[in-house]
């Protein structure tokens, strides 16, 4: 019993060490990792390499999958990128296992000492993140030494011998046991490190070790899918595609079990190291084979998860993962996804508002008004989530992103209120009074609405990508919309002057609708300001200098001239 307690404590220490490494890297360098994935999303090979590198640093393919799905939700990436990045992440977790399995006895205490001294001697967020990562690596090394020291004694007990004998005779049971252990430990890296050390210390047969490696891969493919099961359909399909690819690889390996075992026996090394090599080899082969087949695998995932066409089901989902709050970069991706979901709801309200004005449909008006209650609930949820996230340690860039996400969500909530409290009230008044716009007036309103709707799509893309060119284009649209409103109002007054009865009766409604669409556009363009400000492309003020200011500036300039300057003139 004492050995089992020691083994349980060592495994817990190993899991905690891996968690510290992941938190340290994401807190200190989360923004850089996200930018790396965005940069890598252009091509499949670079996507796979990006996923491999990020996962090697994070030691968690699940965390990488959450970052990837965050990019997918923001339309900063596509499904092909996600599957390629996750295949690379699978290989990255295997590389992390291989690196950590080479233990140096004195390295663990040294890393712990360096991590503690660095943590106590700094207040910079990146240095604190590096200190956590070093401390976590030291704990991993220490835990692996403890596991190796107790595994042999545990394996010699009669009860453990009976368990191992039963598992060795039943490959399906061994596969299931390894998969369940991976799900329980929530880390394929930790699971495989424990199994490899235990296999070497307890002299497990190689055939059992290989089956357990396959079980770990099955469990690891299910982890991100379980963590994101309430995500959008596109994200679930990408995660399912990764699971299907790994499941296919596991099935082939089970069929070729005897051949693979014979190949590995050529290497005269301990069983635990052979398990690590098999894990790396499996994921390397899967990446090589599946990378060119991303399209067919995605289509298979679409067949398994067809589109239920259930709008209400999709809208009821939340991306605010409470477990991600300890990892700010991942939590920010979750918050950004939720903000985009608010944007989708508001966009639907804006698109439907013109239909209400055109058709005088009271039922559609009520549905639009009801959607504002959904927007309010989503906004309150994201506000509470970001408030809790703000208590975590973040670098300056992550702190700025919190403000940006909250500001964007706030502007979306204001747009929802404008549609609900103003536009729908105007539409209700139009229905009650049986008013109608002139044909020319309705065409102008529809054209104005179309420009605002296009700007909303642009604003959503600017929010997720931070693209400077699109941000400039969005801000330029503020002037264009203002000019368009003025021109439309002038044409409206021309029709009134010409004695158009419909224009006279609906004059107030016409101008108020234009005003509200313009207000909506102003809220949308707000997302461009922080991006342009960081790039130094915003002036301090749009005001022109008054004549007095210009005269004062000229006088100051002339007084500052030297006598040599005057003589030269």
C-alpha positions in Angstrom: 0.0 0.0 0.0 2.8 2.4 0.8 4.3 1.9 -2.7 1.0 2.5 -4.3 0.6 5.8 -2.4 4.1 6.8 -3.4 3.3 6.0 -7.0 0.0 7.9 -6.9 1.8 10.9 -5.5 4.6 10.7 -8.1 2.0 10.6 -10.9 0.1 13.6 -9.4 3.4 15.5 -9.3 4.1 14.6 -12.9 0.6 15.9 -14.0 1.2 19.1 -12.0 4.6 19.6 -13.5 3.2 19.3 -17.1 0.4 21.8 -16.1 3.0 24.3 -14.8 5.0 24.1 -18.0 1.8 24.7 -20.1 0.6 27.6 -17.9 4.1 29.1 -17.8 4.6 29.0 -21.6 1.0 30.3 -22.4 1.1 33.0 -19.8 4.5 34.2 -20.7 4.4 33.7 -24.5 0.8 33.0 -25.4 0.5 35.9 -27.8 3.6 34.8 -29.7 2.2 31.2 -29.9 -1.1 32.5 -31.3 0.7 34.7 -33.9 2.8 31.7 -34.8 -0.3 29.6 -35.6 -1.8 32.5 -37.5 1.3 32.8 -39.6 1.4 29.1 -40.2 -2.2 28.8 -41.3 -1.4 29.7 -44.9 -0.3 26.3 -46.0 -0.8 22.7 -44.7 2.9 22.0 -44.2 3.5 25.2 -42.2 0.3 24.5 -40.3 1.6 21.1 -39.3 5.0 22.5 -38.3 3.4 25.2 -36.3 1.3 22.7 -34.4 4.3 20.6 -33.8 6.4 23.4 -32.4 3.6 24.9 -30.2 2.8 21.5 -28.7 6.4 20.6 -28.0 6.6 23.8 -26.0 3.2 23.4 -24.3 3.5 19.7 -23.8 -0.3 19.4 -24.5 -1.9 18.7 -27.9 -5.3 19.5 -26.2 -4.1 23.1 -25.4 -2.9 23.5 -29.0 -6.2 22.2 -30.3 -8.0 24.9 -28.2 -5.8 27.6 -29.7 -6.4 26.3 -33.2 -10.2 26.1 -32.7 -10.1 29.7 -31.4 -8.5 30.8 -34.7 -11.1 28.8 -36.7 -14.0 30.5 -34.8 -12.6 33.9 -35.8 -12.4 33.0 -39.5 -8.6 33.5 -39.2 -8.2 30.0 -40.3 -10.0 27.2 -42.1 -10.7 23.5 -41.4 -7.8 22.3 -43.5 -5.4 24.4 -41.4 -7.0 23.0 -38.2 -6.6 19.3 -39.2 -3.0 19.9 -40.4 -2.1 21.8 -37.2 -3.6 19.1 -35.0 -1.8 16.3 -36.8 1.4 18.3 -36.2 0.3 18.8 -32.6 0.0 15.0 -32.2 3.5 14.6 -33.3 4.6 17.5 -31.1 3.2 15.7 -28.0 5.1 12.6 -29.0 8.3 14.6 -29.4 7.7 16.1 -25.9 7.5 12.6 -24.5 10.7 11.6 -26.2 12.6 14.7 -24.9 11.3 14.2 -21.3 12.0 10.5 -21.2 15.7 11.1 -21.3 16.2 11.8 -17.6 19.3 13.3 -16.1 19.2 12.8 -12.3 20.9 16.2 -11.4 18.8 18.2 -14.0 15.5 18.1 -12.0 16.8 19.8 -8.8 18.8 22.3 -10.9 15.7 23.3 -12.9 13.6 23.6 -9.8 16.2 25.8 -8.2 16.5 28.0 -11.3 12.7 28.3 -11.5 12.2 29.3 -7.9 15.0 31.9 -7.9 13.8 33.4 -11.2 10.2 33.5 -9.9 11.2 35.2 -6.7 13.6 37.7 -8.4 11.3 39.1 -11.1 7.9 40.7 -11.6 7.8 40.7 -15.4 5.1 38.4 -16.8 7.3 36.7 -19.4 10.0 36.0 -16.8 7.4 34.7 -14.4 6.1 32.4 -17.2 9.6 31.2 -17.9 10.1 30.5 -14.2 6.9 28.4 -14.0 8.0 26.5 -17.1 11.5 25.7 -15.6 9.9 24.7 -12.3 7.4 22.5 -14.1 10.2 20.8 -16.0 12.1 20.2 -12.8 9.0 18.6 -11.2 8.5 16.4 -14.2 12.1 15.1 -13.9 11.7 14.6 -10.2 8.4 12.8 -10.6 9.8 10.4 -13.3 12.6 9.5 -10.9 10.0 8.7 -8.1 7.9 6.7 -10.5 10.9 4.6 -11.6 11.9 4.0 -8.0 8.5 2.7 -6.9 7.3 1.0 -10.1 9.5 -2.1 -9.7 8.3 -2.7 -6.1 4.7 -2.2 -7.1 5.0 -4.6 -10.0 6.3 -7.3 -7.7 3.2 -7.4 -5.5 0.8 -10.3 -6.1 -2.3 -8.1 -6.8 -0.4 -6.0 -9.4 1.0 -9.2 -10.9 -2.6 -10.5 -11.3 -3.7 -7.3 -12.9 -0.8 -7.2 -15.4 -1.4 -10.9 -16.3 -5.0 -10.3 -17.0 -4.3 -7.2 -19.1 -1.5 -8.9 -21.1 -3.8 -11.7 -22.2 -6.5 -9.3 -23.4 -5.4 -6.7 -26.0 -8.8 -5.0 -26.1 -8.8 -4.6 -22.3 -5.3 -3.2 -22.4 -6.2 -0.7 -25.2 -9.3 0.4 -23.3 -7.4 0.7 -20.0 -4.7 3.0 -21.6 -7.3 5.2 -23.3 -9.3 5.6 -20.1 -6.1 6.4 -18.2 -5.3 9.1 -20.7 -8.8 10.6 -20.3 -8.5 10.5 -16.5 -5.0 12.1 -16.5 -6.1 14.6 -19.2 -2.6 14.3 -20.7 -1.2 11.9 -23.2 2.3 13.1 -22.3 1.9 12.2 -18.7 0.2 8.9 -19.4 2.8 7.7 -21.8 5.7 8.8 -19.5 4.2 6.9 -16.6 3.5 3.8 -18.8 7.0 3.8 -20.4 8.8 4.1 -17.0 6.5 1.5 -15.5 7.0 -0.9 -18.5 10.8 -0.7 -18.1 10.8 -1.0 -14.3 8.3 -3.8 -14.2 9.7 -5.6 -17.3 6.3 -5.6 -19.2 6.2 -7.5 -22.5 6.7 -5.4 -25.6 3.4 -6.5 -27.1 1.5 -5.1 -24.1 3.4 -1.9 -24.2 2.6 -1.3 -27.9 -1.1 -1.9 -27.4 -1.0 0.6 -24.5 0.7 3.1 -26.8 -2.2 2.7 -29.2 -4.7 3.1 -26.4 -3.0 6.4 -25.3 -3.4 7.7 -28.9 -7.1 6.9 -28.9 -7.6 8.6 -25.6 -5.5 11.6 -26.7 -7.6 12.1 -29.9 -10.8 12.1 -27.8 -9.6 14.7 -25.3 -9.9 17.9 -27.4 -13.2 16.6 -28.9 -14.7 16.2 -25.4 -13.4 19.6 -24.3 -15.0 21.3 -27.3 -18.1 19.2 -27.8 -20.3 22.3 -27.3 -18.4 24.3 -29.9 -19.6 25.1 -33.4 -20.2 22.4 -36.0 -17.1 23.4 -38.0 -14.8 23.0 -35.0 -16.3 19.7 -33.9 -15.8 18.4 -37.5 -12.1 19.4 -37.5 -11.5 17.7 -34.1 -13.5 14.6 -35.3 -11.4 14.5 -38.4 -8.2 14.3 -36.3 -9.8 11.6 -34.2 -10.8 9.6 -37.3 -7.2 9.9 -38.7 -5.7 8.6 -35.5 -8.3 5.9 -35.0 -7.5 4.6 -38.6 -3.8 4.6 -37.7 -4.5 2.6 -34.5 -6.6 0.1 -36.4 -3.9 -0.5 -39.0 -1.3 -0.9 -36.2 -3.4 -3.5 -34.5 -3.6 -5.5 -37.7 0.1 -5.3 -38.1 0.9 -5.8 -34.5 3.2 -8.8 -34.9 5.2 -7.2 -37.7 5.7 -3.9 -35.8 6.8 -5.8 -32.7 9.4 -7.7 -34.8 10.7 -4.4 -36.2 11.0 -2.8 -32.8 12.8 -5.8 -31.3 15.7 -5.1 -33.6 16.5 -2.2 -31.2 18.2 -3.5 -28.1 16.8 -1.0 -25.8 14.3 -1.1 -22.8 10.6 -1.6 -23.4 9.8 1.8 -22.2 12.0 3.5 -24.7 10.6 1.3 -27.5 7.1 2.5 -26.5 8.2 6.1 -26.8 9.8 5.4 -30.3 6.6 3.6 -31.4 4.5 6.6 -30.3 6.7 9.0 -32.2 6.8 6.7 -35.3 3.0 6.3 -35.3 2.3 10.0 -35.3 5.1 10.8 -37.8 3.6 8.2 -40.2 0.1 9.5 -39.6 1.2 13.1 -40.4 3.0 12.0 -43.5 0.1 10.0 -44.9 -2.8 12.2 -43.7 -1.4 15.6 -44.6 -2.1 15.2 -48.4 -5.5 13.6 -47.6 -6.8 16.5 -45.4 -9.7 17.1 -47.9 -11.1 13.5 -47.9 -10.7 13.1 -44.2 -12.7 16.4 -43.6 -15.4 15.1 -46.0 -15.6 11.9 -44.0 -16.0 14.0 -40.8 -18.8 15.9 -42.5 -20.6 12.6 -43.2 -20.3 11.5 -39.6 -21.4 14.9 -38.3 -23.9 16.3 -40.8 -25.3 19.8 -40.5 -28.6 19.5 -38.6 -29.7 22.9 -39.9 -30.5 23.7 -36.3 -30.0 27.4 -35.9 -31.4 27.5 -32.4 -29.1 24.7 -31.2 -26.0 26.5 -32.5 -27.1 29.8 -30.9 -27.6 28.1 -27.5 -24.0 27.1 -27.2 -21.3 28.9 -25.2 -17.6 29.0 -25.9 -16.7 30.4 -22.4 -14.7 27.5 -21.1 -14.3 27.9 -17.3 -11.3 25.5 -17.2 -9.4 27.8 -19.7 -9.3 30.8 -17.3 -6.0 29.6 -15.8 -4.5 29.9 -19.3 -5.1 33.5 -20.5 -4.2 33.0 -24.2 -6.7 30.1 -24.5 -9.3 31.9 -22.4 -9.0 35.0 -24.7 -9.6 32.8 -27.7 -12.7 31.5 -26.0 -13.9 35.0 -25.2 -13.2 36.2 -28.8 -15.2 33.2 -30.1 -18.1 34.2 -27.8 -17.9 37.8 -29.0 -18.1 36.6 -32.5 -21.2 34.6 -31.6 -22.7 37.8 -30.3 -21.7 39.4 -33.6 -23.5 36.6 -35.5 -26.7 37.2 -33.5 -26.5 41.0 -34.0 -25.7 40.5 -37.7 -28.9 38.4 -38.0 -30.9 41.1 -36.3 -29.4 43.8 -38.7 -30.1 41.6 -41.7 -33.7 41.0 -40.6 -34.4 44.7 -39.8 -34.6 45.7 -43.4 -37.1 43.0 -44.0 -39.3 44.3 -41.2 -39.1 47.8 -42.7 -39.8 46.5 -46.2 -42.6 44.0 -45.4 -44.2 45.4 -42.2 -44.2 41.9 -40.8 -45.1 42.1 -37.0 -44.1 38.5 -36.3 -40.6 39.1 -37.7 -40.4 42.3 -35.7 -41.1 40.4 -32.5 -38.5 37.8 -33.3 -35.9 40.5 -33.9 -36.8 42.1 -30.5 -36.5 38.7 -28.8 -33.0 38.3 -30.2 -31.9 41.4 -28.3 -32.6 39.5 -25.0 -30.2 36.8 -26.3 -27.5 39.4 -27.0 -27.9 40.9 -23.5 -27.5 37.5 -21.9 -24.4 36.7 -24.0 -22.9 40.1 -23.2 -23.4 39.6 -19.5 -21.8 36.2 -19.7 -18.7 37.4 -21.6 -18.4 40.4 -19.2 -18.3 38.2 -16.2 -15.9 35.8 -17.9 -13.4 38.6 -18.8 -13.7 40.1 -15.3 -12.6 36.7 -13.8 -9.9 36.4 -16.5 -8.5 39.9 -15.6 -7.6 38.5 -12.1 -5.0 36.2 -13.7 -1.5 37.1 -14.5 -1.2 38.4 -18.1 1.3 40.3 -20.1 0.6 43.7 -21.5 -0.6 42.5 -24.9 -3.0 40.0 -23.3 -4.3 42.7 -21.0 -4.9 45.0 -24.0 -6.7 42.1 -25.8 -9.1 41.8 -22.8 -10.0 45.4 -23.2 -10.5 45.0 -27.0 -12.7 42.0 -26.6 -14.8 43.6 -23.9 -15.1 46.9 -26.0 -16.1 45.0 -29.1 -18.8 43.0 -27.2 -20.0 46.3 -25.6 -20.3 47.9 -29.1 -22.2 44.9 -30.3 -24.6 45.1 -27.4 -25.2 48.8 -28.2 -25.9 47.9 -31.8 -28.5 45.3 -30.6 -30.1 48.0 -28.4 -30.3 50.4 -31.4 -32.0 47.7 -33.5 -34.4 46.7 -30.7 -35.2 50.1 -29.1 -34.9 52.4 -32.1 -35.2 50.6 -35.5 -37.9 48.2 -34.4 -39.8 51.0 -32.6 -39.7 52.9 -35.9 -40.8 49.8 -37.8 -43.7 49.3 -35.3 -44.7 52.9 -35.8 -44.6 52.4 -39.5 -46.9 49.3 -39.2 -49.4 51.1 -36.8 -49.7 54.2 -39.0 -49.8 52.3 -42.3 -47.0 54.5 -43.6 -44.8 53.6 -46.5 -41.6 54.8 -48.1 -41.5 56.0 -51.6 -39.9 53.6 -54.0 -36.8 55.8 -54.4 -36.6 56.3 -50.6 -36.8 52.5 -50.0 -34.1 51.9 -52.5 -31.9 54.4 -50.7 -32.5 52.9 -47.3 -31.8 49.4 -48.7 -28.6 50.6 -50.3 -27.5 52.3 -47.0 -28.4 49.2 -45.1 -26.3 47.1 -47.5 -23.2 49.2 -46.9 -23.6 48.9 -43.1 -24.1 45.2 -43.4 -20.9 44.9 -45.5 -19.0 47.0 -42.9 -20.2 44.7 -40.1 -18.7 41.7 -41.9 -15.5 43.6 -42.3 -15.5 44.6 -38.6 -15.9 41.0 -37.5 -12.8 40.1 -39.6 -10.8 43.0 -38.3 -11.6 42.0 -34.7 -10.3 38.5 -35.1 -7.3 39.1 -37.5 -6.1 42.6 -36.4 -5.3 43.2 -40.1 -4.1 46.8 -40.5 -5.2 47.2 -44.1 -8.7 46.1 -43.3 -8.8 48.3 -40.2 -7.9 51.3 -42.4 -10.6 50.4 -44.9 -13.2 50.0 -42.1 -12.4 53.4 -40.7 -12.5 55.0 -44.1 -16.1 53.7 -44.4 -17.1 56.0 -41.5 -16.6 59.0 -43.7 -18.2 57.2 -46.7 -21.3 56.4 -44.6 -21.5 60.0 -43.3 -21.4 61.3 -46.9 -23.9 58.7 -48.0 -26.3 59.7 -45.3 -26.1 63.4 -46.2 -26.6 62.6 -49.9 -29.7 60.4 -49.1 -31.1 63.1 -46.9 -30.7 65.8 -49.6 -32.4 63.6 -52.2 -35.2 63.0 -49.7 -35.7 66.7 -49.2 -35.8 67.1 -53.0 -38.6 64.7 -53.2 -40.5 66.6 -50.4 -39.9 69.8 -52.4 -41.4 68.1 -55.4 -44.6 67.3 -53.5 -44.2 63.5 -53.2 -46.9 62.5 -50.7 -45.2 59.3 -49.5 -42.0 61.2 -48.9 -43.8 63.9 -46.9 -45.7 61.3 -44.8 -42.6 59.2 -44.0 -40.1 62.0 -43.7 -39.4 61.6 -40.0 -39.2 57.8 -40.3 -36.8 58.0 -43.3 -34.3 60.3 -41.6 -34.5 58.4 -38.3 -33.8 55.1 -40.0 -30.7 56.6 -41.7 -29.5 58.1 -38.5 -29.8 54.7 -36.7 -28.0 52.9 -39.4 -25.2 55.5 -39.2 -25.0 55.0 -35.4 -24.6 51.3 -35.9 -21.8 51.9 -38.4 -20.0 54.1 -35.9 -20.1 51.4 -33.3 -18.7 48.9 -35.9 -15.8 51.2 -36.8 -14.7 51.5 -33.2 -12.9 48.1 -33.5 -10.4 49.6 -35.9 -9.1 52.3 -33.5 -6.8 50.2 -31.2 -5.3 48.5 -34.2 -4.5 51.7 -36.0 -3.3 53.4 -32.8 -0.8 50.6 -32.2 0.5 51.1 -35.7 0.9 54.8 -35.1 -1.6 55.6 -37.9 -4.0 57.8 -35.8 -3.5 61.5 -35.3 -4.0 63.1 -31.9 -7.0 65.1 -33.1 -9.1 65.5 -36.3 -9.6 69.2 -35.5 -8.0 71.8 -37.8 -6.1 74.5 -36.1 -8.0 77.8 -35.5 -6.6 81.0 -37.0 -5.4 82.1 -33.6 -3.5 78.8 -33.1 -1.9 79.1 -36.5 -0.9 82.8 -35.8 0.5 81.8 -32.4 2.5 79.0 -34.0 3.9 81.3 -36.7 4.9 83.9 -34.1 6.7 81.3 -32.0 8.5 80.1 -35.0 9.7 83.6 -36.0 10.8 84.3 -32.5 12.9 81.2 -32.3 14.9 82.1 -35.4 18.5 83.1 -34.7 20.0 86.4 -35.8 22.0 84.5 -38.4 18.8 83.2 -39.9 17.4 86.7 -40.2 20.6 88.0 -41.8 20.6 85.1 -44.2 17.0 86.0 -45.2 
